[in-house]
Amino acid sequence: MGKIIIKFDSVEEAQDVRDALDGYKWKIAVQDIDQMLRNRIKYDDQLPEDVSRAFETLRDNIREILSGYQLVIE
């Protein structure tokens, strides 16, 4: 198994290190948001049509933004 050594020179850089280490948490959070929107669209019979379309647009926008960073949600 490989090793990764992260060095930082100052307290100000500590947040950048924390962001790098927490990347997987961001991925899980975005996946959870996507699934919540999908479930509301698919299973919420009380959801107004315009809200459903807005949720679909939001999911598309999230995927487009991720694609711009060469990231995938699945």
N, C-alpha and C positions, 0 to 999 in steps of 0.2 A: 504494500500500500504506500502511496506517495505521501509526502508531507508538504504542507503549505506553511510558509513562515511569513507573517505579516508584521512589518515594522512601521511604526509611525514616530514622528519626531516631536510632536507637541500635543498638548491637550486638545487643541483645535482640530487636529486630524482624527481624534478618537471617534467623532461622529461618523466620519467617512468609513472608518473601519467597521463600526457597528452597522452601518448601512450595507456594507459588502457582506458581512456575516448574516444579516437578516434577510438576504435576498429571497430565500426559499419561503419565508413567512409572507413576503409581499406576493409571491406567486400563489400561495394557498389562499390568501385574502381575496385576490382578484378572481380566482376560480370560484370561491364561495359566493362572491357578488354575482358572477355570471350565472351560477346555478340557481341562486335565489330568484333572479330575474326570469330565467327559463321556467322554473317551477310556477311562478306567478302567472306567466303567459299561458302555460300549458294546463294548469290545474285549477286556477282560481276562476270559477264560473261567475263570480260577482264582479270581475274586473271589467270596467268599461272599455269598449273597443279602442277609444283614443288613447287610453292609458296603456293598453296592450301594445299598440303601435309604437308608442313612445318608449316602452321597455325594449321592444325589438330594435328600435333605432339606437338606443343606448348600448345594447349588446353589440351591435354592428360597429358602433363608434369605438368601443373598448377594443374590439378585435383589430380594427384598423390602426389604432394607436399602437397596440402591441406589435403589429406587423411592421410598423415603421421603425421599431427598435429590433427587428428580427427576433421577436419573441412569439411563442405560441401558447395558447391557454390550456391545451390538453397535454 
